[in-house]
Amino acid sequence: MITCRNINKLAGCSTLRQFLNVSQFIMGDISAVNAMTTAIFPECPKSRGSNEMAPVENEDIISFMIEYANGAKGMISSSCVATGRKNYLAYEIQGTKGSVIYDLECMGEVQTYFQSDEEVNRGFRKVFLNPLQKGYSAFQPAGGIAIACNDMKVLEAHELFSAITKDIKYDCTFEFGYKIDRTVAAILKSTKERVWVDVN
């Protein structure tokens, strides 16, 4: 069924913004992108149960390569039609000293790898969220007990209200959002022109 996510003037790119938010927060500014998209379903029912079809204006699948302002390179891929996936927002960051993997479907744990470990024991290790990490103890008394998506939203709201009432630094500012919008515009331009586009 057609929703606001399928209409470009309302959604821009239907699957992108949450991934770009994570990328911006962890990796910093994006300087250039090269993107491609695919529309698997060009039409959808106008409403639930309707036989009348309406055009889908944006992508079902999008993939793009990234150049970050700090020199790092990356790739993001997203699909609205990946069968079997429920809430698979995952990232893997690889560096010269180690790597980290996070998957929202396993939101209570992070996989970490350290190049400095002794080679005989070198490999990914699972680190559970625990009360020593900010906000966790408000919901659970011990590590390894999952907190839920709605708990995360409470923590996000707490950060926002703390920034407003206590003048505490808050990362998700209007400038942060503007950077995401600039990146989305560059991605959309790249998909049309099939070239690298600078994020201005």
Secondary structure, 3 states (H helix, E strand, C coil): CCCHHHCHHHHCCCCCHHHHHHHHHHHCCEEEEEEEEECCCCEEECCCCCCCEEECCCCCEEEEEEEECCCCEEEEEEECCCCCCCCCCEEEEECCCEEEEEEHHHCCEEEEEECCCCHHHCCCEEEECCCCCCCHHHCCCCCCCCCCHHHHHHHHHHHHHHHHHHCCCCCCCHHHHHHHHHHHHHHHHHHHHCCCEECC
